[in-house]
Amino acid sequence: MKKLLLLLMSGALCSNFYSQKLEFQECGTDELMRKHYERYPEQKAQDDAFNLEISKLIKSGKFAKTFNKNQVYEIPVVVHVVGDGSAIGTTNNKSDADIIAWVNYTNGVFAGSSSSGMSGTSAILPVKFVFAKVDPSCNTTNGINRINASHLPKYVSGGVNDDNTTNAVAATEITALGMWDTSKYYNIYVVKKLTSNAGALNGYAYYPGGSNDYSFMSTNASAVNAQTLAHEFGHALGLRHTHEGYNQTTGDCPTNTDCTLQGDLVCDTEPMKSLYHSSVPYTCQTGQTNPCTSQLYAGGERNVMAYTFCFRNLFTQGQADRATAQLLQYRQSLINSPVASSTTPNNTAVLTSSCTPASITNPGNYNIGITSVKFADINNYSANFKQASNNFYENFTGNYCAGVSKTSIPAGVATNLSITPGTSNAHVIKAYIDYNNDGQFNETTELVLNQSGVSSGTAATASVTPPANAVTNTSLRMRVIGEFNGTAVTACYTPKYGQVEDYSVTITRQNMLATENVTKMDDSVITKEENSVYVKSNSKISSLHIYDASGRLLTGKTAIQSSEFRFPVREKNTILTVKAVLENGKILHKKLKF
């Protein structure tokens, strides 16, 4: 799949954002992209395939109609402040207040807010950073993680330089000191200095969908009124520089015969050169003629993704649509991550030991694996296999708090199972439940889902009814496998390209009281009451989950233990899907329009 390393720089903004004098710096993007694609040609192919798919949707007129324009997606972030031994609150070790103000300012840029200097014509980039409230060890956090790198002399003297570590450290030396699960947190590293062979850098970020996914920022770019973080996260959402395709050597403008496949791939941004190489440097080009269009600049010189000496105060709707497409394609695990909530699920379970894979035979970045599992209360988003994470096996049955990974289901009653594959290529999807709890998976009697040819954007589904002889009232292992289509898959196989994930399922027998309650389920309702979801039942309500139209989890409430429950809804002009699980195992579904 595409993992596109984009090492970029954007000019350092002065502390007063109305100032137009910027520090001139160079960028190593094109060379690093070329090297990256040479190393991972399969990711270049996947990148091209996804861009072609978007191009077809744009030309058909369907692309802009795909998204809910009123939806804003929350992205849980952790900011790693990498200190050099300086006191907290100094230039090279920013205070919490500084970091919070910086992130809040960036959210204003995304939202097109005038408080962040954005113009009234800017499109809204539908994302909002929220600081993580739970760390990977399930402890509370403010979303700011301090890394003391003073024991690295090269970092203290030279900061980070991936191209030349003679007098600096590589980014991997910093990430080794602290990296939170990239499928649940967006990791931002603030370092004292960031350079490359091209010169000083303000930051860089990876394009979505690859095996690495984080951003590095220099401390001088992590100030309020600096829009570098918004620029970088634009890249993390798949946006290109507005001068993409500009030839600095010849001075030629980007080719623009097909704006959906050339330049920055966005049709409502004008083709342009890098304005850092204009004939009149250090001046804003507003009111001047764009040599690539022979017209006055129409906002491109102020675009957040531009290299310019103007103040950046503009995203276009085409950029917002493309960013949303990339977000929904590759970042479902982030936008559904529960780590921005201080309430953590209890997934603790003791299971009978079973076979587990010890390796993967083809550890490439092909985006093969599992990205979500939904089964009764289980609602877990995760990343498909990524070479950097080496996550060919994920055990979600232990001390795991970034999703719901255990559930109870009733004996003799069907429960729906839905499994979403990785973000590229056709998959074979299998799922097993160790019904007899012997630590093995019978390929005939314990195989509960088996589908091939499952493509990205779809899901493998099954209706699962436990057999009469299944062990009850005991935590059983459920194994889910996502693999490249056509691969021979068994419960204990060694992954070839994909993943194995384990969950916990308890089967409960219905007693006479529960059976009696089932006969009264006609009185169970899910309905809209003013600006709330209202659930009422003759049986106690165990859990409630509400999803928006894109499948994003808006809220998940467990251990309700009441026959009546209300939940306020802030969303407007949208359709919500509500799922309530009752104490007797009954599942209620309802779509409500707000």
N, C-alpha and C positions, 0 to 999 in steps of 0.2 A: 504494500500500500504506500501511498505517498507519505513520506516523512521528508519535508522540505526544510532544510536548515536555511534560515534567512538571517544573515548577520547584517545588521543595518545600523545606520546612524541617522539621527535627525538633529538639525542644528540646535544648539543649546539656547533656550529662550532666556531673555533677561528677566529679572525679578518682576519688573513691570510688564504685564503682558501686552500693553499697547506699544511698547518699544519695538522697533523693527530691526535693530542692529543685532545680528546673531553671530555666534562663533562659527567659523567655517571649518568643517571637518569632512573627511573622506569616508567612503563606504566600500566594504569588500564583498558586497552582495553577489554580484554576478559570478565572480571567480569561485566563491564558496558554493554557490548553487551548482555550478558546473561540476566541481569536484564531488559534491554530494550525489548528484545524479549518476556520475560515473561509478560511484561506489554502490549505489542502490538503484540500478536501472528499473527494477520492478516498481519502485515508488514513482519514478518519472512516468511510467506507463499508466499507473493508477491515477496519478494527478491529471494526465492528459485525458483519460477516460471520463473522469468526473467533470472536468471542464467542458468536454464535448457534450455530456448529458445536459449540463446547464445551458449550453449554447442552443441545443435543440428546444429546450423548454422556453427560452427567451424568444426564439424565432416563431414558435407556435403561439405565442401570446399567453401562455399558461403560467410563466414563471412568477410574475409579480402577484398573481392571484393565489399563489400557494400558501402564503403566510398570513397569520393573524397580526395585522399591523398594530393592534392594541396590546400585544403580549410583550412583556419585558422579562428576560431570562436572567435569573440570578446566578452568578458565578462565584462559588466559594474560593477565596484566595488565602494564601499564607505568604506573608512578606518576610523573607529571610534577610535580616540586616547583618551583613558580614563585617564585623569589626576588625580593626587592626591593633587593638589594644587601647584605642582612644576611649575617653570617657563617654558614656551615653549622653547624647545631646550635642555632641560636637560634630564637625563636618563629616568625618568618616565613620560616624556611629550615630545615625539619626535617632532622635527621640521618638517615642510612640506617638506623641502629638503631631510631630512632623509627618510621620508616615500616614496617620489617619487623615490629616488634612490633604495630603497629596492624593490619596485614593479617592476621597470625597470630591476633590476637584476633577479628577479623571472621570468620575461618574457623571459630573456635570457636562463634560465634553461629550460623552456618549449620549446624554439626554438632550443635547442641543441647548443647554442652559446659558442664558446671558451672563449668569454669575461666573461661568467659566470662560467667558469671552466669545461664546459661539454666536454666529449670525442668526438672524431670524429665518433664514432660508435653509439652514442646515437640516438634513434628514436626521432622524433619530437612529442611532445604532442600538438595537433592542437588547442591550446587556447592562447589567449592573453588578459591580463588584460588591460582595459582602464578605466580611472577615469571618473566617472559620471560628466556630465556638468550641469545637471538639478536635483534639489532636489525634494522630493515628493510634495512640495508646489509650484512647477514650477518656483522657483527662480534659478539663476545661482549658481554654486558651483564648487569648484576645486576637489571634490570627497573626501575631507578630512573633517570629522566632529569631532569637539572637544567636548568631554563630560567631564564636571568638576564633579568628584565624591568625592571631598574633604569633602562633607557633610556626607559621609558614613564612620564613624570612623573605621569600620572593614575593609573596602577597603584600607584605608590609611595605616593601620597597617599590614594587611594580604593578601590583594589582593582578588583573586577569588578562591574558592574551593567549588565545587558542593557536595562533599562528607561530608564535615565537615565545617559548617558555624559558629562554635563557635567563631573563631577569623578571619573569612573572610566572604565575601558575596557570594551568589550564582550568577551564570551567569545571571539568570533571573532578578536580581536586576539591573544589568548593561544594559541589553537589554531593560528594561522598561524605561531607560533614553534616549533611542534613537535606534529605529529599523526602517530602511527604507524597503519598500515593497520588500520582498524577491523574488517575481516573476519578478522584474525589476532590482534589484541591488543584487550583492553578497556582504553581510555584513561581514567585517573583523574587529574584536575588538582587539586592542592592549592594554594590561593591565600590570600593574607594576609587578604582580606576579601571577602565575597560579600553583595550587597544587591540589592534590587529596590524598586519603588514600594511594595510591601507592607511593607518594612522589612528587617531583618537576616535573612540566610538561613544555614543550615548547609550546604546542598548542593542539588543538583538532578541529575536524570538523565533520559535519553530512554527512552521505552518501546521495546521491540525492534521491528525490522523497518523502521525509517524511514531516511531518508537521513543523519541525524546520529545518532551512537551513542557517547556518552561521558558522564562524570560530572564535575561540579565540586564541590569540597568546600572549606569555609573551614578555615583552619589550626586554629582552636579546636575543630573537630569531628574532627580527625585525630589523636586521642589514644587510647591504650589505655583501655578501659572506656567509650569512646564508641561507640554502636551506630548512628551515623548512616550509616556506609558500608553496613552490612547493610540498613538501611532503604532507602537509595538504590538499591542493587543489587536489592532486592526490586522496586522500580519498573522497573528495567532488565529484569526478568524478567516484567513485565506485571502485577505486583500493585498494587492500588489501596490508598488509605488505608481503614482500617476504617470511617471516618465518611463515606465516599463517598455523596453524595446528601443530606447534612445541610444544611439551610438556616439559615445563621447569622443572617440577617435576621429570619426568622419564628420561629426556634428549633425548627422542625419536624424530626422524626426522618426518617431515610432511608426511602423506600418499600421494602417488603420482601415484596410479594405473590408475587414470583418471584425467589428468591435467586440463581438462575443468571444473571439478566439485569439485576438491580437492585442498588443499593448497591455493595459491593466485588466482586460477582459470585461470592462464595464463601459456601457454605451453612453451614459450621461456624464462621463468625465471627458474633458477635451484632451486630445493627444497633445503632448507637450514634451519639452526637453527638461532635463534637470536644471532648475534655475540657479543651482549653486555654480553652474558653469556659464552663466549669462555674461554678456559683454560688459554689463555695468553691475559688478558684484556689490553685495551688501545693501542693495536698494530693493524695495518692494516693487513688483512689476504690475500692480494694479493700474489700469489705464493705458498700458502699453500693448503693442500688437504681439499676439502669439504667432511666431513664425511657422508653426505647424498647421495653423488654420487660416492665417492671414486676416484674422479678426482680433478685436480686443479680447484680452483674457476674460473668460466668462466665469471665473471662480476657481479655476484649476490652480491658480497661483496662491489660493488660500486654503486649499484642500489639506486635511489632516495627514493624508498619505503622500503629500508632495515634498520635494526638496525645494525650499523657497526661503526668501528673506522677508516674506510677508508673514503676518501673524496667521497661524492656521486656525480657521474658525468654521470649517465646512466639511460635512460628509454629504454625498449625494444619495438619492433614493436607490440608485443602482448598486452603490456600494453597500447600503444597508441590506438590500435583498440578497446580494451575494454572501455577505457575512452571515445572514440568518440561515441560508442554505447550508453553508459549511458548519455552522453551529449545530443544526439539527442532524446533519449527516454524521458528524464525528464526535460530538460532545454531549451526547445524551447522558452519559454517566456523570458529567459535571453539573448539568442543569437539573439533574434529579438527585444530586448528592445531598444527604441529610446532615452533613457536618456543619452547616450553618445554623443548625438548631442545637440548643443545649440539652435537649432530650434525646437520649440514646437508647436504641433497642437492646434488649437482653437476648443474645443469641447463644448463650452458653448451653452446651449439650454434650453428654458423654455417649460416644458411639462405639460400636464394635469395630475393632481394627480391620482395615481392608487394604487391598493392593493400592498403591499410589505410584504414578509415573515418576521416574527419577531423572528423566532427560527428555529432550526433543530432538528428532533426527534432522530436521531442516529448519534451524532457528533463523529464518529470514523475517522480513517485515512485510508480510502479505495480508495483514488484517484478517486473519483467520481465527475463529474462536467464538466466544459468547459475549454478548453485550448486555443482555438483560434476561432475568428469569422471574416469572410471575406464577405463583401457585398458592392459592388461598392467601394466607398472610404474607408469604414470601414475596418480597418486592425488592429485587436487587439489581442495580446497574453496575457494570464493571467494564474494564477495557479488554478488548481482544488481545491475542498474543502480541507482545512488543519485545523486541530483542533486548532493549536496554533494561526492561523490567524482568525478563526471563520468567514470565508468569504463565508457563505452560500448565501449571497446576495451582489451583486456588482452593484453599480449604476455608470455607466460610462458616464452619461449625464451631469455631473456638471463640477467642476473644476478639470478636469482630463487631464493630459498632457503626459502620458506615452504610448500613442497609439492613433490611429485615431478611434473615436467612434461615429462620426456622418457623415451623407452623404445625398445627394440628388439623387433620382432616377426618371426616366421619367415615366409619366402616360402612360398606354397602351403598355408598352414595357417590355419584360422580363429581369430581372436582376438576375444573379446567386448568390445564398447564400450558403456558405460553413461553417460548424461548426465542430470543432474537439473536441472529448470527452476527459475525463480525461485519465490518463496514465495506468489505470488498469480496468479490468472488462468490461462486455458488458453494453451499455447504451441505454436508450430511450432518444431521442433528440426531443425537440419541439421548435418552434419559432412562435411568434405572432406579428402582426402589428396592432395597434389600428387605423384602417382605418377611423373610424368615429369620432375619437378624443373625445370619451365620458368617458375616464378613465377606460374602461372595455375591456375585451378581449372575443369576441364571439368565442366559441369553433368550430363553423362551418365556419363562414364567415371571420374570422380574423386569423385563424390558417394557417400559410404559410409553415410550415415544420413539419412533424410528422413521425419519423423513429424509429424503435426499433432494438435491436440487433446490435447496432453500436459498433464495437470493437476498442480497442486502436490501433493507427496506421492508422486508416481510418478516413473518414469524412462523416457526413450527409450533403446531398446537395439537393437543390431545385431551380427551376426556378420560380422567383416571379414576377407576373404581377399584379400591383394594379388594383382593380376593377374600373369601370367607375364612381361610386359614392364616391370614396375615397376623403377625404379632401385634398386639395392641398395647396402648398405654406405655410405650417404650420408644425412645428416640431411635429412629431408623435412618440410615444413610441414603440420601438421594444423590445420584451421580448424573451430571449433565456433561455432554461432550459435544464440542463443535469442531469439525474437521473439514478439510478441503474435499469437495465433492468427488466421489469415486474412490476415496481412500477406504481400505478395509478397517473397520472400527469395531473393537470389542470393549468391554467394560474395563479390562486391565491392559489395554494396548499402550504402546509408547507413542505419544503424539508425533505426528509427522510435521504438520504446519500449525496445528491448532491448540486447543485447550481442553482441560478437564477441570470441572468445578464440583465441589461437594457441599450439600445442604442437609438440613435435619428435618425429618418429618415424623410426627407422632400420629398414629391412627387411634381414634377413640370409638369405643362401642357406645351406641345410643341405648340408654336405659328406658324404662317405661315412661318416666316423666318426660324425657326428651322426645320420645315418640308421640306422646300426647300433645306436646307443644308444637310439633311439626304439623299436626292436623289443624292447628289454629293459625298457620302462617298467612292465611288470607288477610289477617288483620295487620300484618307487617307492611309498613309503607316507608318509602323515601319520597319526600316532596319538597318543594320550595315554599318557604314561609318568610315573606318579606325579603330581607337580604340574607337569609340563612338557609342552610340545608337542614331539614328536619327528618329524623329517623325515629320511628316508633315501632315496637314489636312486643308480642306476648312473651318472647324469650329475651333474655338479657343480650345486649350488644357487646360483642368482644372487641371489635376493631372497626375503624372507619378510614377509608382512603378516598381522596378526591383528586382527580386528574383533569388537566385542561385539555383542550382540543388536540394538542400535539402529543398527548400522552405524558406530559410532565407532571410529576407528583407535586401537588400543591400542599397537601397535608396528610399526615398519617397518624391516627390516634389509636393507641392500643390500651388494653386493660380498662375499657370503659365501664363494663359491668353495671349497666343501667338499661332499663327497657325504653328509655326515651333520651334523645340526645339532639342538641342543636349546635351548628357550627356556622359562625358568621362568614360571609363571602364578600370579598372586596372587588373581585373581578367584575367587569362590566362588558356587555355585548359579547358574551362568549358562551360556549356550551361546555358544561362540566360533566364528567362521568364519575358517579358516586358508587362505591362498593362498600357494603356493610357485611361483616361476618358475625353471625349470631352465635351464642354460646352453644347451641345444639348442632353447630356445623353448617347451618343453612347460610347461603350466600345470596345477598340481595344486590342487584345492579339497577341503576337508573341514570338516564341522561337528563340533565336539567339545563334549561336556557335562562341565563341571567342577563 
